[in-house]
Amino acid sequence: MKIIGRRQPGSGGLEQANGFLKLVIGLRGDKPFIPRGVHRFRSHEEKDAWTLQMLTRPTRARPR
């Protein structure tokens, strides 16, 4: 068997990302990052602008 490269598996992986993922889920709540469905754009730039707008839109205040 031929081995190419010397990449070593990293430690942690999902355990390290767990805190960040919980923060993201807490901030977004039940609202998805990108709305579901088919979206058509005239250019990649238009798609990128729309995606950025969807990712950074504010969440609605939750009723208490």
MDTraj code that builds the backbone (N, CA, C; nanometers):
import mdtraj as md
import numpy as np

residues = "MET LYS ILE ILE GLY ARG ARG GLN PRO GLY SER GLY GLY LEU GLU GLN ALA ASN GLY PHE LEU LYS LEU VAL ILE GLY LEU ARG GLY ASP LYS PRO PHE ILE PRO ARG GLY VAL HIS ARG PHE ARG SER HIS GLU GLU LYS ASP ALA TRP THR LEU GLN MET LEU THR ARG PRO THR ARG ALA ARG PRO ARG".split()
xyz = np.array([
    [0.0847, -0.1161, 0.0000],
    [0.0000, 0.0000, 0.0000],
    [0.0901, 0.1236, 0.0000],
    [0.0546, 0.2211, -0.0818],
    [0.1309, 0.3440, -0.0916],
    [0.0609, 0.4528, -0.0105],
    [0.1362, 0.5218, 0.0747],
    [0.0816, 0.6296, 0.1564],
    [0.1276, 0.7617, 0.0979],
    [0.0318, 0.8501, 0.0714],
    [0.0617, 0.9810, 0.0140],
    [0.0275, 1.0867, 0.1177],
    [0.1230, 1.1732, 0.1495],
    [0.0991, 1.2810, 0.2448],
    [0.1225, 1.2380, 0.3873],
    [0.1191, 1.3355, 0.4761],
    [0.1451, 1.3085, 0.6170],
    [0.0367, 1.3684, 0.7060],
    [-0.0803, 1.3805, 0.6567],
    [-0.1884, 1.4423, 0.7327],
    [-0.2277, 1.3537, 0.8504],
    [-0.2344, 1.4153, 0.9668],
    [-0.2737, 1.3447, 1.0879],
    [-0.4170, 1.3836, 1.1230],
    [-0.4963, 1.2892, 1.1685],
    [-0.6330, 1.3245, 1.2075],
    [-0.6307, 1.4226, 1.3243],
    [-0.7164, 1.5235, 1.3167],
    [-0.7234, 1.6246, 1.4216],
    [-0.7929, 1.5715, 1.5454],
    [-0.7682, 1.6362, 1.6565],
    [-0.8348, 1.5954, 1.7801],
    [-0.9543, 1.6871, 1.8046],
    [-1.0552, 1.6341, 1.8641],
    [-1.1713, 1.7164, 1.8979],
    [-1.2829, 1.7027, 1.7973],
    [-1.2660, 1.7638, 1.6829],
    [-1.3673, 1.7571, 1.5782],
    [-1.4993, 1.8163, 1.6226],
    [-1.6019, 1.7340, 1.6272],
    [-1.7355, 1.7816, 1.6619],
    [-1.7456, 1.8268, 1.8071],
    [-1.6654, 1.7677, 1.8959],
    [-1.6697, 1.8111, 2.0352],
    [-1.6247, 1.9564, 2.0476],
    [-1.5249, 1.9964, 1.9709],
    [-1.4775, 2.1342, 1.9753],
    [-1.5806, 2.2302, 1.9174],
    [-1.6536, 2.1879, 1.8174],
    [-1.7516, 2.2744, 1.7517],
    [-1.8850, 2.2777, 1.8256],
    [-1.9038, 2.1929, 1.9253],
    [-2.0328, 2.1808, 1.9925],
    [-2.0793, 2.3131, 2.0540],
    [-1.9909, 2.3851, 2.1212],
    [-2.0290, 2.5130, 2.1819],
    [-2.0740, 2.6141, 2.0785],
    [-2.0004, 2.6221, 1.9683],
    [-2.0363, 2.7146, 1.8609],
    [-2.1702, 2.6767, 1.7989],
    [-2.1921, 2.5482, 1.7756],
    [-2.3181, 2.5038, 1.7158],
    [-2.4366, 2.5345, 1.8072],
    [-2.4199, 2.5167, 1.9372],
    [-2.5277, 2.5501, 2.0310],
    [-2.5575, 2.7000, 2.0290],
    [-2.4526, 2.7823, 2.0188],
    [-2.4715, 2.9268, 2.0101],
    [-2.5490, 2.9641, 1.8842],
    [-2.5121, 2.9060, 1.7717],
    [-2.5793, 2.9352, 1.6446],
    [-2.7259, 2.8947, 1.6512],
    [-2.7535, 2.7767, 1.7039],
    [-2.8918, 2.7300, 1.7143],
    [-2.9708, 2.8197, 1.8093],
    [-2.9078, 2.8626, 1.9184],
    [-2.9752, 2.9521, 2.0123],
    [-3.0086, 3.0868, 1.9509],
    [-2.9188, 3.1388, 1.8684],
    [-2.9431, 3.2683, 1.8056],
    [-3.0485, 3.2602, 1.6961],
    [-3.0460, 3.1562, 1.6160],
    [-3.1388, 3.1445, 1.5035],
    [-3.2744, 3.0908, 1.5459],
    [-3.2799, 3.0160, 1.6534],
    [-3.4073, 2.9586, 1.6964],
    [-3.4579, 2.8580, 1.5947],
    [-3.5859, 2.8671, 1.5620],
    [-3.6440, 2.7722, 1.4673],
    [-3.6408, 2.8243, 1.3242],
    [-3.5808, 2.9408, 1.3023],
    [-3.5752, 2.9982, 1.1674],
    [-3.4560, 2.9390, 1.0918],
    [-3.4773, 2.8856, 0.9724],
    [-3.3647, 2.8300, 0.8962],
    [-3.2744, 2.9414, 0.8436],
    [-3.1494, 2.9069, 0.8172],
    [-3.0568, 3.0054, 0.7615],
    [-3.1008, 3.0478, 0.6223],
    [-3.1309, 2.9526, 0.5382],
    [-3.1729, 2.9804, 0.4012],
    [-3.3141, 2.9240, 0.3845],
    [-3.4108, 3.0052, 0.3405],
    [-3.5459, 2.9534, 0.3194],
    [-3.5461, 2.8381, 0.2190],
    [-3.6335, 2.7426, 0.2428],
    [-3.6427, 2.6273, 0.1533],
    [-3.7112, 2.6659, 0.0236],
    [-3.6838, 2.5882, -0.0781],
    [-3.7490, 2.6109, -0.2056],
    [-3.6490, 2.6267, -0.3178],
    [-3.7005, 2.6567, -0.4343],
    [-3.6169, 2.6775, -0.5521],
    [-3.6008, 2.8274, -0.5717],
    [-3.4784, 2.8713, -0.5812],
    [-3.4491, 3.0133, -0.5968],
    [-3.3695, 3.0312, -0.7253],
    [-3.4135, 3.1212, -0.8091],
    [-3.3447, 3.1475, -0.9364],
    [-3.2867, 3.2877, -0.9346],
    [-3.1648, 3.2978, -0.9844],
    [-3.0950, 3.4255, -0.9854],
    [-3.0379, 3.4496, -1.1239],
    [-3.0206, 3.5760, -1.1565],
    [-2.9662, 3.6123, -1.2879],
    [-2.8150, 3.6003, -1.2920],
    [-2.7504, 3.6093, -1.1754],
    [-2.6040, 3.6018, -1.1726],
    [-2.5588, 3.5439, -1.0386],
    [-2.4324, 3.5044, -1.0332],
    [-2.3757, 3.4550, -0.9083],
    [-2.3695, 3.5672, -0.8050],
    [-2.3454, 3.6888, -0.8506],
    [-2.3390, 3.8021, -0.7591],
    [-2.4739, 3.8257, -0.6917],
    [-2.5826, 3.8141, -0.7685],
    [-2.7164, 3.8300, -0.7120],
    [-2.7438, 3.7203, -0.6092],
    [-2.7034, 3.5982, -0.6400],
    [-2.7208, 3.4865, -0.5468],
    [-2.6401, 3.5088, -0.4199],
    [-2.5162, 3.5548, -0.4332],
    [-2.4318, 3.5792, -0.3167],
    [-2.4895, 3.6894, -0.2281],
    [-2.5414, 3.7955, -0.2890],
    [-2.6012, 3.9053, -0.2124],
    [-2.7249, 3.8564, -0.1379],
    [-2.8079, 3.7757, -0.2024],
    [-2.9287, 3.7227, -0.1396],
    [-2.8922, 3.6297, -0.0239],
    [-2.7928, 3.5441, -0.0455],
    [-2.7505, 3.4516, 0.0590],
    [-2.6995, 3.5280, 0.1804],
    [-2.6180, 3.6297, 0.1589],
    [-2.5671, 3.7101, 0.2695],
    [-2.6810, 3.7793, 0.3437],
    [-2.7794, 3.8281, 0.2706],
    [-2.8949, 3.8929, 0.3327],
    [-2.9731, 3.7930, 0.4180],
    [-2.9907, 3.6706, 0.3691],
    [-3.0645, 3.5697, 0.4442],
    [-2.9884, 3.5271, 0.5699],
    [-2.8567, 3.5164, 0.5601],
    [-2.7773, 3.4731, 0.6745],
    [-2.7702, 3.5792, 0.7837],
    [-2.7771, 3.7070, 0.7462],
    [-2.7590, 3.8146, 0.8434],
    [-2.8888, 3.8831, 0.8828],
    [-3.0023, 3.8350, 0.8356],
    [-3.1290, 3.9002, 0.8699],
    [-3.1575, 3.8816, 1.0190],
    [-3.2219, 3.9797, 1.0787],
    [-3.2512, 3.9692, 1.2224],
    [-3.3626, 3.8678, 1.2470],
    [-3.3594, 3.8098, 1.3643],
    [-3.4655, 3.7169, 1.4020],
    [-3.5775, 3.7961, 1.4673],
    [-3.6975, 3.7435, 1.4584],
    [-3.8110, 3.8081, 1.5241],
    [-3.8024, 3.7820, 1.6740],
    [-3.8450, 3.8794, 1.7525],
    [-3.8462, 3.8616, 1.8979],
    [-3.9483, 3.7551, 1.9336],
    [-3.9097, 3.6665, 2.0216],
    [-4.0001, 3.5593, 2.0628],
    [-4.0973, 3.6108, 2.1685],
    [-4.2244, 3.5740, 2.1571],
    [-4.3200, 3.6149, 2.2612],
    [-4.2893, 3.5430, 2.3920],
    [-4.3084, 3.6122, 2.5028],
    [-4.2783, 3.5516, 2.6337],
    [-4.4013, 3.4991, 2.6992],
])
top = md.Topology()
chain = top.add_chain()
for i, resn in enumerate(residues, 1):
    res = top.add_residue(resn, chain, resSeq=i)
    for name in ("N", "CA", "C"):
        top.add_atom(name, md.element.get_by_symbol(name[0]), res)
traj = md.Trajectory(xyz[None], top)
